[in-house]
């Protein structure tokens, strides 16, 4: 997921949470919105990690976009931190500090599950894509060398005696 989409998702969920508190809803009834927000914040953190350590081919062929993505990830992280501070203030004010601690534990559990399921799968897919691209590059390179050897041999008459 890219940082822009993650921020848009986090912002939409955060706005729904704020409206819910304004209308007097309790935390339990906003579980879906909190889950969406937590998932989007987790995606923002993962985008930041990926921007710090981009995949091999992104480093090689998309260097300009790597820096742009790093900046987007940084800005997304700051926006998520601002939302987290506001949410903390709202929850501590309306439900007390224990509610915030409980929310943090829940967020850690969600992040751990996402790490195990979604992010591990994405990392495996990226690994297989990188390996496939490297294999294709090696095959193309080997064929190119073979073709040049054949051309040189043809020019020098090495193959004339075989056919």
C-alpha positions as CSV (number, residue, x, y, z in Angstrom):
1,X,0.0,0.0,0.0
2,X,1.3,3.4,-0.8
3,X,1.5,6.1,1.9
4,X,-1.1,8.4,0.3
5,X,-3.8,5.7,0.3
6,X,-2.9,4.8,3.9
7,X,-3.2,8.4,5.0
8,X,-6.5,8.8,3.2
9,X,-7.9,5.7,4.9
10,X,-6.5,6.7,8.3
11,X,-8.0,10.2,8.0
12,X,-11.4,8.9,7.0
13,X,-11.5,6.5,9.9
14,X,-10.2,9.2,12.3
15,X,-12.8,11.7,11.2
16,X,-15.5,9.0,11.8
17,X,-14.1,8.4,15.3
18,X,-14.1,12.1,16.1
19,X,-17.7,12.5,14.9
20,X,-18.6,9.4,17.0
21,X,-17.2,11.0,20.1
22,X,-18.9,14.3,19.3
23,X,-22.2,12.5,19.1
24,X,-21.6,10.7,22.4
25,X,-20.9,7.2,21.0
26,X,-18.7,5.0,23.2
27,X,-15.4,3.4,22.1
28,X,-16.9,-0.1,21.8
29,X,-19.5,1.0,19.2
30,X,-16.7,2.5,17.1
31,X,-14.6,-0.7,17.0
32,X,-14.8,-0.9,13.2
33,X,-13.6,2.7,12.7
34,X,-10.8,2.2,15.3
35,X,-9.8,-1.0,13.6
36,X,-9.6,0.7,10.2
37,X,-7.6,3.6,11.7
38,X,-5.2,1.2,13.4
39,X,-4.8,-0.8,10.2
40,X,-4.0,2.3,8.2
41,X,-1.5,3.5,10.8
42,X,0.1,0.1,10.6
43,X,0.3,0.5,6.8
44,X,1.9,3.9,7.2
45,X,4.6,2.4,9.5
46,X,5.2,-0.4,6.9
47,X,5.5,2.2,4.1
48,X,8.1,4.0,6.1
49,X,10.1,0.8,6.6
50,X,9.9,0.1,2.9
51,X,11.0,3.6,2.0
52,X,14.0,3.1,4.3
53,X,14.8,-0.2,2.7
54,X,13.3,-0.3,-0.9
55,X,13.3,-3.4,-3.0
56,X,16.3,-4.1,-5.3
57,X,14.7,-3.1,-8.6
58,X,13.1,0.0,-7.1
59,X,16.6,1.1,-6.0
60,X,18.0,0.5,-9.5
61,X,15.3,1.7,-11.8
62,X,13.2,4.2,-9.9
63,X,15.6,6.2,-7.8
64,X,13.7,9.4,-8.2
65,X,10.5,7.8,-6.9
66,X,12.3,6.3,-3.9
67,X,13.1,9.8,-2.5
68,X,9.6,10.9,-3.3
69,X,8.1,7.9,-1.5
70,X,10.4,8.5,1.5
71,X,9.1,12.0,1.8
72,X,5.5,10.9,1.4
73,X,6.2,8.2,4.1
74,X,7.7,10.8,6.4
75,X,4.7,13.2,6.0
76,X,2.3,10.3,6.5
77,X,4.1,9.3,9.7
78,X,3.8,12.8,11.0
79,X,0.1,13.0,10.2
80,X,-0.5,9.7,11.9
81,X,1.4,10.9,15.0
82,X,-0.9,14.0,15.1
83,X,-4.0,11.9,14.8
84,X,-2.7,9.6,17.5
85,X,-2.2,12.6,19.9
86,X,-5.7,13.9,19.2
87,X,-7.2,10.5,19.6
88,X,-5.3,10.0,22.9
89,X,-6.6,13.3,24.2
90,X,-10.2,12.4,23.2
91,X,-10.1,9.0,24.7
92,X,-8.3,10.0,27.9
93,X,-10.8,12.9,28.4
94,X,-13.9,10.8,27.7
95,X,-12.9,7.4,29.1
96,X,-9.8,7.8,31.2
97,X,-6.1,6.8,30.9
98,X,-6.9,3.0,31.3
99,X,-9.0,3.1,28.1
100,X,-6.0,4.6,26.2
101,X,-3.7,1.8,27.6
102,X,-6.3,-0.8,26.5
103,X,-6.5,0.7,23.0
104,X,-2.7,0.6,22.7
105,X,-2.7,-3.1,23.6
106,X,-5.4,-3.7,21.1
107,X,-3.4,-1.8,18.5
108,X,-0.3,-3.8,19.2
109,X,-2.2,-7.1,18.7
110,X,-3.7,-5.8,15.4
111,X,-0.2,-4.7,14.2
112,X,1.3,-8.1,15.1
113,X,-1.5,-10.0,13.2
114,X,-1.0,-7.7,10.2
115,X,2.7,-8.2,10.3
116,X,2.3,-12.0,10.4
117,X,-0.4,-12.2,7.7
118,X,-0.3,-9.3,5.2
119,X,3.2,-7.9,5.4
120,X,4.9,-11.3,5.4
121,X,3.0,-12.3,2.3
122,X,3.9,-9.0,0.6
123,X,7.5,-9.5,1.4
124,X,7.5,-13.0,0.0
125,X,5.8,-11.8,-3.2
126,X,8.4,-9.1,-3.6
127,X,11.2,-11.6,-3.0
128,X,9.8,-13.9,-5.7
129,X,9.4,-11.0,-8.1
130,X,13.0,-9.9,-7.5
131,X,14.3,-13.4,-8.0
132,X,12.2,-13.8,-11.3
133,X,13.6,-10.5,-12.6
134,X,17.1,-11.4,-11.7
135,X,16.7,-14.8,-13.4
136,X,15.4,-13.2,-16.5
137,X,18.3,-10.7,-16.5
138,X,20.8,-13.5,-16.1
139,X,19.2,-15.5,-18.9
140,X,19.1,-12.5,-21.3
141,X,22.7,-11.7,-20.4
142,X,23.8,-15.3,-21.0
143,X,21.9,-15.5,-24.3
144,X,23.6,-12.2,-25.4
145,X,27.0,-13.5,-24.6
146,X,26.2,-16.8,-26.4
147,X,25.0,-14.8,-29.5
148,X,28.2,-12.7,-29.6
149,X,30.3,-15.9,-29.3
150,X,28.4,-17.4,-32.1
151,X,28.8,-14.3,-34.2
152,X,32.6,-14.2,-33.6
153,X,32.8,-18.0,-34.4
154,X,30.8,-17.5,-37.5
155,X,32.9,-14.6,-38.6
156,X,36.1,-16.6,-38.1
157,X,34.7,-19.7,-39.8
158,X,34.6,-21.9,-36.7
159,X,31.1,-23.2,-37.4
160,X,31.7,-23.7,-41.2
161,X,33.2,-27.2,-40.6
162,X,30.3,-28.3,-38.4
163,X,27.6,-27.6,-41.1
